[in-house]
Amino acid sequence: MALAPPLDEEAMDADLRAHVQFFKGPLGVIPNSVRTMAHRAPIARAFTDLNVAVMTDYGSGVTPEFKRLIGYVSSFASGCLYCQAHMILASERFNATEARLNDVFDFERSDHFTEAEKAALAFANAATQVPNAVTPEVGARLRAYWDDGQIVEIMGVVALFGYLNRWNDSMGSALEDLPISKGEARLAQATGWSVGKHR
């Protein structure tokens, strides 16, 4: 059960309601996490702005699809079932192939990710660990393929999901129907995913 209930869209002020419509593009819904943040409109607005900035396509090669896969790997490493479901849904909506969707949780052994992508996903996994597991070797592997700006984008996704993973797991955010269906279809058998406390 969630610690605080999501705010109905109709209860938000008009400016905030318009601001958070952004999430309907990548996710099809305004997530319950954001609707809960809306109890304090400046938090929901600032989070939305950060999400837009981090997930923007800067034309650098860190594509919108790949950013969602990074978000999935970070959420998988943290154990956040809520964000795993959201990111597998968002990756699909941003045209991840069936092979990449099916292999992302085991990316190192997959032929469907480049060595550069594997280095970024390994970094995301290590950066999510507590305590942090980014070693000089992990950093060198990342720098072998990605420039400074790209690394900032990759780390931006990991940091964004650090916030979201802690928010959703601690608050017990209830999952919406669409991400539940994607989690059950794509993750349950492969990784043991379940709704867990996010009912």
C-alpha positions as CSV (number, residue, x, y, z in Angstrom):
1,M,0.0,0.0,0.0
2,A,1.4,3.4,-1.0
3,L,2.5,5.7,1.8
4,A,0.7,8.7,0.1
5,P,-2.0,8.4,-2.6
6,P,-1.5,9.7,-6.1
7,L,-3.3,13.0,-6.7
8,D,-6.0,12.9,-9.3
9,E,-5.2,15.0,-12.4
10,E,-8.3,17.1,-11.8
11,A,-7.0,18.0,-8.3
12,M,-3.8,19.5,-9.8
13,D,-3.6,23.1,-10.7
14,A,-4.0,23.7,-14.4
15,D,-0.3,24.6,-15.0
16,L,1.0,21.5,-13.3
17,R,-1.6,19.3,-15.0
18,A,-0.4,20.6,-18.4
19,H,3.2,20.2,-17.4
20,V,3.0,16.5,-16.5
21,Q,1.2,15.6,-19.7
22,F,4.7,15.0,-21.0
23,F,4.7,11.5,-19.5
24,K,1.8,10.3,-21.6
25,G,4.1,10.3,-24.6
26,P,6.8,7.9,-23.4
27,L,4.6,5.9,-21.0
28,G,1.0,6.3,-22.0
29,V,0.1,7.5,-18.5
30,I,1.1,10.0,-15.9
31,P,2.8,7.7,-13.5
32,N,1.5,7.3,-10.0
33,S,5.0,8.4,-8.8
34,V,4.6,11.8,-10.4
35,R,1.0,12.1,-9.3
36,T,2.1,11.5,-5.8
37,M,4.9,14.1,-6.1
38,A,2.1,16.5,-7.2
39,H,1.0,16.9,-3.6
40,R,3.9,19.3,-3.6
41,A,3.6,20.9,-7.1
42,P,7.2,22.3,-7.2
43,I,8.6,18.8,-6.7
44,A,6.5,17.3,-9.5
45,R,7.3,20.2,-11.8
46,A,11.1,20.1,-11.1
47,F,11.1,16.3,-11.5
48,T,9.3,16.6,-14.8
49,D,11.8,19.2,-16.1
50,L,14.7,17.0,-15.0
51,N,13.1,14.0,-16.8
52,V,12.7,16.0,-20.0
53,A,16.3,17.2,-19.8
54,V,17.8,13.8,-19.1
55,M,15.7,11.8,-21.7
56,T,16.0,14.4,-24.5
57,D,17.6,13.2,-27.8
58,Y,20.6,15.3,-28.2
59,G,21.6,13.6,-31.4
60,S,24.8,12.3,-29.7
61,G,24.2,8.6,-30.3
62,V,22.8,8.0,-26.8
63,T,19.3,7.4,-28.3
64,P,15.9,7.7,-26.6
65,E,15.6,3.9,-26.9
66,F,19.0,3.3,-25.4
67,K,18.3,5.7,-22.5
68,R,15.2,3.7,-21.6
69,L,17.3,0.5,-21.7
70,I,19.8,2.1,-19.4
71,G,16.9,3.1,-17.1
72,Y,15.8,-0.6,-17.1
73,V,19.3,-1.9,-16.3
74,S,19.7,0.6,-13.4
75,S,16.2,-0.3,-12.1
76,F,17.0,-4.0,-12.4
77,A,20.2,-3.5,-10.4
78,S,18.4,-1.6,-7.7
79,G,15.5,-4.1,-7.6
80,C,12.8,-1.5,-8.2
81,L,10.0,-3.5,-9.7
82,Y,7.9,-0.4,-10.4
83,C,10.6,1.2,-12.6
84,Q,11.5,-2.1,-14.3
85,A,8.0,-2.4,-15.6
86,H,7.9,1.3,-16.7
87,M,11.2,1.1,-18.5
88,I,10.5,-2.1,-20.3
89,L,7.2,-0.5,-21.5
90,A,9.0,2.8,-22.4
91,S,11.8,0.8,-24.3
92,E,9.2,-0.9,-26.3
93,R,7.4,2.4,-27.1
94,F,10.7,3.8,-28.2
95,N,11.2,0.9,-30.7
96,A,13.5,-1.4,-28.9
97,T,13.6,-4.6,-30.9
98,E,12.2,-7.9,-29.5
99,A,15.7,-9.2,-29.2
100,R,17.0,-6.2,-27.2
101,L,13.9,-6.3,-25.0
102,N,14.4,-10.0,-24.4
103,D,18.1,-9.7,-23.7
104,V,18.6,-6.5,-21.8
105,F,18.7,-8.1,-18.3
106,D,21.5,-10.3,-19.6
107,F,23.1,-7.8,-22.0
108,E,26.7,-8.9,-21.5
109,R,26.0,-12.3,-23.2
110,S,23.8,-10.8,-25.9
111,D,24.7,-10.4,-29.5
112,H,22.1,-7.6,-29.8
113,F,24.1,-4.9,-28.0
114,T,27.3,-3.4,-29.3
115,E,30.5,-3.3,-27.2
116,A,29.9,0.4,-26.6
117,E,26.4,-0.3,-25.4
118,K,27.6,-3.1,-23.2
119,A,30.1,-0.8,-21.6
120,A,27.4,1.8,-20.9
121,L,25.0,-0.8,-19.5
122,A,27.8,-2.3,-17.3
123,F,28.5,1.2,-16.0
124,A,24.8,1.8,-15.3
125,N,24.8,-1.5,-13.3
126,A,27.9,-0.6,-11.4
127,A,26.8,3.0,-10.7
128,T,23.5,1.8,-9.3
129,Q,25.1,-0.5,-6.7
130,V,25.3,0.5,-3.0
131,P,28.1,0.9,-2.2
132,N,29.0,2.2,-5.6
133,A,30.8,-0.3,-7.8
134,V,32.3,1.9,-10.5
135,T,36.0,0.9,-10.6
136,P,38.7,2.4,-12.8
137,E,38.2,-0.5,-15.1
138,V,34.5,0.1,-15.5
139,G,35.3,3.8,-16.1
140,A,38.0,3.0,-18.7
141,R,35.7,0.7,-20.5
142,L,33.0,3.4,-20.7
143,R,35.5,6.0,-21.9
144,A,36.8,3.7,-24.6
145,Y,33.5,4.2,-26.5
146,W,31.8,7.4,-25.2
147,D,32.8,11.0,-25.1
148,D,32.3,13.4,-22.2
149,G,28.9,14.6,-23.3
150,Q,27.7,11.1,-23.9
151,I,28.9,10.0,-20.5
152,V,27.1,12.9,-18.9
153,E,23.9,11.7,-20.7
154,I,24.4,8.1,-19.6
155,M,25.1,9.1,-16.0
156,G,22.1,11.5,-16.1
157,V,19.8,8.5,-16.8
158,V,21.4,6.4,-13.9
159,A,21.0,9.3,-11.5
160,L,17.4,10.0,-12.5
161,F,16.6,6.4,-11.9
162,G,18.4,6.5,-8.6
163,Y,15.9,9.0,-7.5
164,L,12.9,7.2,-9.0
165,N,14.0,3.7,-7.7
166,R,14.2,5.1,-4.1
167,W,11.0,7.1,-4.5
168,N,8.9,4.2,-5.8
169,D,10.3,1.5,-3.6
170,S,10.1,3.6,-0.4
171,M,6.7,5.1,-1.2
172,G,5.2,1.8,-2.4
173,S,3.9,3.4,-5.6
174,A,1.1,1.4,-7.1
175,L,1.8,0.3,-10.7
176,E,-0.7,1.2,-13.4
177,D,-2.3,-1.4,-15.6
178,L,-0.2,-0.9,-18.8
179,P,3.2,-1.3,-17.1
180,I,1.9,-4.3,-15.1
181,S,0.9,-6.0,-18.4
182,K,4.3,-5.4,-19.9
183,G,6.1,-6.6,-16.8
184,E,4.1,-9.7,-16.7
185,A,4.5,-10.4,-20.5
186,R,8.2,-9.5,-20.8
187,L,9.8,-9.9,-17.4
188,A,8.0,-12.3,-15.2
189,Q,9.2,-15.6,-16.7
190,A,12.7,-14.3,-17.6
191,T,13.6,-12.5,-14.4
192,G,11.0,-13.5,-11.8
193,W,9.4,-10.0,-11.9
194,S,6.2,-9.5,-10.1
195,V,4.1,-6.5,-9.0
196,G,5.3,-7.1,-5.4
197,K,4.3,-4.3,-3.1
198,H,3.3,-2.0,-6.0
199,R,-0.3,-3.1,-6.0
